[in-house]
Amino acid sequence: MAVPKGKVSKARRDKRRSSHWKLTAPGIVKCPKCGEYKLPHRVCKACGTYNGREVSFVG
């Protein structure tokens, strides 16, 4: 059975865990129709278009 060789210090343990929980900034693109910033592959909240077509009416 595997047994740890010795105590892992808090600094060493936290250094190993630190890289998994970092948040990444979402990629933001400009809407080709109105120029507002939006998330990719989403309907534009300003003009209601997606992939060159009007999908929903935003009033």
C-alpha positions in Angstrom: 0.0 0.0 0.0 1.3 3.5 -0.9 2.4 5.6 2.1 3.6 9.2 1.9 7.4 9.5 2.7 6.9 12.5 4.9 4.8 15.5 5.7 4.2 17.9 2.8 4.5 21.5 4.0 1.6 23.9 3.5 3.6 26.0 1.1 4.5 23.0 -1.0 0.9 21.7 -1.0 -0.6 25.1 -1.8 1.9 25.7 -4.6 0.8 22.5 -6.3 -2.9 23.3 -5.9 -2.7 26.9 -7.0 -2.7 26.4 -10.8 -6.0 24.5 -11.0 -8.3 27.2 -9.7 -7.3 30.3 -11.7 -10.1 31.9 -13.6 -9.6 32.8 -17.2 -11.0 35.9 -18.8 -13.7 35.1 -21.4 -12.9 35.9 -25.0 -14.9 38.9 -26.1 -15.6 39.7 -29.8 -17.3 42.6 -31.5 -20.7 42.1 -33.1 -20.3 42.4 -36.9 -23.6 44.2 -37.2 -23.7 46.8 -34.4 -20.1 46.7 -33.1 -21.1 46.0 -29.5 -18.8 43.6 -27.5 -20.3 40.1 -26.9 -19.3 36.6 -26.0 -18.5 34.4 -29.0 -21.2 32.0 -30.2 -24.0 33.9 -28.4 -26.8 36.2 -29.5 -25.9 39.8 -29.4 -27.8 41.5 -26.6 -27.8 44.9 -28.4 -29.2 44.0 -31.8 -30.4 40.4 -31.4 -28.5 38.9 -34.2 -26.5 35.6 -34.4 -24.5 34.4 -37.4 -25.8 37.2 -39.6 -29.5 36.5 -38.9 -31.9 38.3 -36.6 -32.8 35.7 -34.0 -34.6 37.6 -31.2 -36.1 41.1 -31.0 -34.4 43.2 -28.3 -36.3 46.3 -27.6 
